[in-house]
């Protein structure tokens, strides 16, 4: 039960993740959300304060800013795996979480007999996109292209890409919607 609602969890708690990371700090250079305050999270993410506060309110993952070599990152990921955790590389962060991914909760939602639309732009979104009825790759800033097959793709990045594709999907399936603010 969380905040008066029953919650299904798909990984281990952030407390357990942070405990596992303690022993790795001597060998590797990284900073996690748990090491900094909201102002630094705002700098890292470009989020406004309220959004950064929500982003900091983690329960089942720890985003890391990797400050070591790629070779060390590979070694780190192996050691994390030996501890029963996993890592996912996102756009800015290396995420440490339980042996789960964004697709597992969607498998749970399938029991509810709902149509699932997922949108994402980075490798940590791939399992979620593949598990959805409609997977949508949002164009990432710069030259990065998420390699995914049989997915819809936006021509715009970020929130504009999200609005572009949701409008297209809602129109295609003739689902009524209120005006989407394209900023």
ZIHUPE-V875621 format. One line per field, one symbol per residue. psi: psi as a letter, one per 40 degrees, with the letter a starting at -180 (. if undefined). A space follows every 50 residues. Layout:
BEGIN
psi = ???
END
This chain:
BEGIN
psi = hhfeihhhieaiidddddddddeedddihihideeiaddddddddeiidd ddddddgideihhihhfaidddddddddddddeeiiihhaddihhhiigi iedddddddddefihhhihieideedddddeidhhhhhhiiaehhhhiif iihieiiaddddddddddddddefhiiihhhe.
END
